[in-house]
Structures are given as C-alpha cells and as structure tokens.
Amino acid sequence: MKYLIVIGGATATGKTALSIKLAQHFGTEILSADSRQFYRQMSIGTAKPEPASLAQVQHHFIDSLNIEEAYSVGRFEREALACLETIYQQHDVAIMVGGSGLFLRAVCEGLDVFPEVSPATRQVVVQGEQEGGLRWLQAQVQIFDPEYFKQVDQQNPARLRRALEVCLESGRPYSSFRQSGAKTQRAFTPVYILLDVPREILYARIDARVLEMLASGLEAEARALLPYRDLPALKTVGYEEFFEYFDGKISYETAVEKIQQHSRNYAKRQATWFRKHGEWKIFDPAGDDVLAYCEEQCRP
C-alpha cells in the first residue's frame, strides 16, 4: 500500500516545517503544490523555503519554472503523478504540501475535462480584463454561468478568467463541464492533514511575515519582475501592490499595508476553500499529535 500525506492550510500556518518533519520521519520526499513557488524568480514574495530547509529533504517542483513559462494545473497533475510513481519505487509514503487547493485536489482526485481554449478567445478575455478589471470578469461570469458565479471565489481573477474562457470557447456554462462528485481512482491513499490556527494568531503571523519579506528584499525582487507584470504568475499578492507603488499610484507605506491586508484576505479565502473541499483532519501546528496520526494512517 502506498500513501500520500497531503498537508494543506492557509499561508503562514506552518506547512513547510511540518512537511520537512514528516518527510524526515518517513525517510521520503516532498512535492510542492504551491503554484507560485514553482517560479525561480519569485522567492521572497512567495515565502519559498530557505535553501537550508530545502537541503534537508528532497523537494520537487520548487524553482522548476522560468517566470515566462506558462503552467497549468493539468500539467502539474500529470507531472506530479509521474514523480510519485518514481518515489513509490523506493518509498511507501510521500508528502505533498501547499496552499493551492486546486493543485492538491487535482493530484488526489483528478481534474474535470474542459475544452481547449484558443489564443483568440484568451486574448478577448485578456483585453476585457485590462479594460474593465475584476468587476468586468465578475459581470461576465455572472452572465454566462450564474450557477458557477454563486460558488466561485468572486475575488479570485484566475478562477473567473478560466471560467469565462471556457464559456466563450464552448458556448456552454463552465459548470456544465464540472464533475458531479466523481473522483479518479489513484494508486495511492491520500492522508489529508489541514493546519489551522486561531484567526488572530494567523493574522499576526502574516503581518510579521510581510515585514520579514521586506527586510529580505521583496521590493528589489518585485522591481526586477516589473517587465513581466502582465504575466498571470505575477497577479499575486506582494508583487501587484509594489507595481502600484512603482507606478506612483500609492505610497510605500500604503503598499506595505495593502500587502498585509491582501495576504490576510487571501488566507481567509484559503481557509474557506479547505473547509468546503476534501476530507481533512484538522490539527494545530503547535501540537504533537500529527505524527502519531500519520503513523497510524500509513501502516503497511
């Protein structure tokens, strides 16, 4: 029997530290499912593990892409499954960790099958978003697929953008392509671990982490990425706010406040997603019972 320990949770809940602890205990390897940590040029703003932490255990997918390389959850699913197949030749347990819930879910349960989106359709959506912003995306999805609009995170432009592309390409609602609860059978058993901390503690951690990022050079990292600001990967908290600052639209102090606020908002959306999706066992990262639970679930 093969097992995949899946560690999810909002940003700053301690997922990285736990994943390394468990990987060392089981003598295995880690797959990162944080879709922004894949990019080599995005390190500080994505809270990528320090080199010393990465050196403790074999990690996969971190620093695997150039910023200009397009990457999809479907490609991650295929490559992650291939990676797991190799790991399972040597180990009975593997670890997957990240806050990108859709990426975790794709590996464990499979993806819905959607039509290919043509460059022309994608350009229509890009142009509309550039002119009308998030409100335009929200309005369009509400028109073309009101059912999905009620369910989706309406503040997440990536989700809205994807849904609208499928609607325009197919002439059908995005929701009509989604699975009705069916899961793809895998050659491993997922063990779902969700880290959760009280909101006031989490928000204090997030604010402190942002200050640490600034001290580590987040502004310089964002400035170096300014020429690529229109790429989807850079529609990310910590970079967009600095781009506004570089444009002279807001002050440095406002940029910092926005990064902290938007990071807290993102954590709240992550927590909501995890509560709605998956069969998670919830743990306090400060507790000592996670290891015992994983040992019990991953018995040969």
BELJOBEL-V172354 format. One record per residue. PSI is psi as a letter, one per 20 degrees, with the letter a starting at -180 (999 if undefined). OMEGA is omega in radians with two decimals (999 if undefined). D_CENTER is the distance of its C-alpha to the mean C-alpha in Angstrom with 2 decimals. Layout:
PSI;OMEGA;D_CENTER  PSI;OMEGA;D_CENTER
This chain:
p;3.11;27.90  q;-3.08;24.45  q;3.03;21.61  o;3.07;17.85  o;-3.06;16.80  o;-3.10;13.27  o;3.13;12.11  r;3.12;9.70  r;3.14;10.06  r;3.09;9.55  q;3.07;9.50  k;3.09;12.95  i;3.09;13.88  k;-3.09;14.86  g;-3.09;12.48  g;-3.11;13.44  g;-3.14;17.10  g;-3.11;17.21  h;3.13;15.69  g;3.11;18.37  g;-3.12;21.02  h;3.14;20.53  g;3.10;20.34  h;-3.14;23.55  g;-3.10;25.19  i;3.13;24.68  l;-3.03;25.27  a;-3.02;22.27  r;-3.04;19.22  p;2.97;15.47  p;3.06;12.70  p;3.07;9.50  k;3.03;6.41  o;-2.95;4.37  i;3.11;4.76  h;3.12;6.83  i;3.06;8.76  h;-2.98;10.16  p;-3.07;12.44  h;-3.06;15.66  i;-3.12;16.60  n;-3.08;13.64  g;-3.07;14.34  g;-3.08;15.62  i;3.12;13.39  j;-3.13;10.15  l;3.13;12.18  q;3.11;12.36  q;3.12;14.77  q;3.12;18.37  h;3.13;20.41  h;3.11;22.54  g;3.13;19.73  h;-3.10;18.55  i;-3.10;22.24  h;-3.07;22.68  q;3.07;20.83  p;3.10;19.99  q;3.09;16.31  q;3.04;14.99  h;3.04;12.64  p;-3.13;12.43  k;-3.09;14.59  i;-3.04;15.09  q;2.93;15.03  q;-3.05;17.14  h;-3.10;15.88  i;-3.09;18.02  p;3.08;16.75  q;-3.10;15.14  p;-3.08;12.54  r;3.09;11.62  h;3.09;9.92  g;3.10;13.62  h;3.10;14.32  g;3.12;11.63  g;-3.11;13.24  g;-3.07;16.61  h;3.11;16.08  g;3.12;14.43  h;3.09;17.38  h;3.12;19.80  g;3.12;18.57  h;3.12;19.00  g;3.10;22.39  g;-3.14;23.48  g;-3.07;22.34  i;3.02;24.17  h;-3.12;27.32  h;-3.02;27.56  q;3.08;25.71  i;-3.09;25.49  p;2.99;22.25  r;-3.12;18.87  p;2.98;15.79  p;-3.03;12.11  q;3.07;9.74  r;3.11;6.19  j;3.12;4.56  n;-3.01;2.19  h;-3.11;5.91  h;3.13;7.16  g;3.08;6.70  g;-3.09;8.39  h;-3.13;10.78  g;-3.12;11.74  h;-3.05;12.98  h;-2.99;14.77  i;-3.07;16.19  r;-3.09;16.17  q;2.96;15.46  q;-3.14;17.83  o;-3.11;20.14  q;3.09;20.19  q;3.03;22.72  p;-3.13;22.24  p;-3.10;21.98  q;3.07;24.72  h;-3.13;24.50  g;3.12;26.99  g;3.14;24.95  h;-3.14;21.85  h;3.08;24.19  g;-3.12;25.55  g;3.12;22.22  g;-3.13;21.50  g;3.13;25.00  h;3.14;24.82  h;3.13;21.69  h;-3.10;23.36  h;-3.02;26.46  i;3.09;25.25  b;-3.09;21.77  h;-3.12;19.53  h;3.11;22.70  g;3.10;23.74  g;-3.14;20.58  g;-3.11;21.00  g;-3.11;24.68  g;3.13;24.35  h;3.12;21.95  h;3.13;24.24  g;-3.01;27.17  h;-3.13;25.97  m;-3.11;24.11  h;3.13;24.97  g;3.14;23.89  h;-3.13;20.24  h;3.12;20.45  h;-3.04;21.40  h;-2.99;18.34  q;2.96;15.48  o;-3.01;13.79  i;3.08;16.46  j;-3.10;14.95  o;-3.07;11.94  h;-3.13;13.69  g;3.13;11.38  g;-3.14;12.04  g;-3.14;15.62  g;-3.13;16.17  g;-3.13;15.33  g;-3.12;17.54  g;3.11;20.29  g;-3.13;20.41  g;3.11;21.00  g;-3.10;23.55  h;-3.10;25.46  g;-3.00;25.49  h;-3.02;26.66  j;3.13;28.62  q;3.07;27.06  q;3.09;24.61  h;-3.09;20.99  h;-3.12;21.33  i;-3.14;24.21  i;-3.05;22.06  q;-3.14;19.82  q;3.11;20.83  l;3.08;23.06  i;-3.12;21.54  q;3.12;22.33  q;3.09;20.36  p;3.12;20.83  p;3.13;22.74  r;-3.14;21.40  j;3.11;23.60  r;3.11;21.91  o;3.10;21.50  q;3.01;18.15  o;-2.97;18.60  p;3.12;16.04  p;3.13;15.77  p;3.10;14.28  p;-3.08;14.93  p;3.09;16.40  q;3.09;18.70  q;-3.02;21.01  g;-3.09;19.67  h;3.10;22.25  g;3.14;21.40  g;-3.11;17.65  h;3.09;18.49  h;3.09;21.04  g;-3.13;18.67  g;3.13;16.28  g;3.13;19.41  h;3.14;20.69  g;3.12;17.59  g;3.11;17.83  h;3.09;21.50  h;3.10;20.83  g;3.14;18.60  g;3.13;21.52  h;-3.11;23.99  i;3.07;22.17  k;-3.13;22.38  g;-3.12;19.44  g;-3.13;22.01  h;3.12;23.31  g;3.13;19.94  h;-3.14;19.24  h;3.12;22.82  h;-3.11;22.57  j;-3.11;19.73  h;3.13;21.76  i;-3.09;23.23  j;-2.96;19.87  h;-3.11;18.82  i;3.11;18.87  q;-3.13;16.28  h;-3.11;13.12  h;-3.07;11.04  j;2.94;13.10  m;-2.92;12.59  q;3.10;10.72  p;-3.14;12.15  h;3.13;14.64  g;-3.11;15.71  h;-3.12;16.79  h;3.10;18.93  h;3.08;20.66  h;3.07;21.34  g;3.12;23.18  g;3.13;25.06  h;3.11;26.05  i;-3.12;27.33  j;-3.09;29.52  h;3.14;28.18  r;3.11;27.31  r;3.09;28.50  g;-3.12;26.73  g;3.12;27.00  h;3.11;25.45  g;3.14;22.52  g;3.13;21.90  g;3.13;22.37  h;3.12;19.95  g;3.13;17.16  g;-3.13;17.87  g;-3.12;18.18  h;3.07;15.11  g;3.09;13.05  g;3.11;14.88  g;3.14;14.33  g;3.12;10.53  h;3.12;10.97  g;3.12;13.43  h;3.09;11.38  g;-3.12;8.79  h;3.11;12.07  g;-3.14;13.62  g;-3.09;11.20  h;3.11;11.61  h;-3.08;15.29  h;-3.00;15.71  p;3.01;14.14  r;-3.12;15.30  m;-2.99;18.12  q;2.94;16.84  p;-3.00;19.30  p;3.13;18.77  q;2.92;19.77  p;-3.11;20.53  i;3.14;19.22  i;-3.10;22.75  r;-3.12;24.40  j;-3.01;25.91  i;-3.11;25.61  g;-3.10;22.28  g;3.14;24.03  g;3.13;26.93  g;-3.13;24.85  h;3.09;23.04  g;3.14;26.47  h;-3.09;27.91  h;-3.02;25.29  k;3.11;25.35  q;3.13;29.11  999;999;30.65
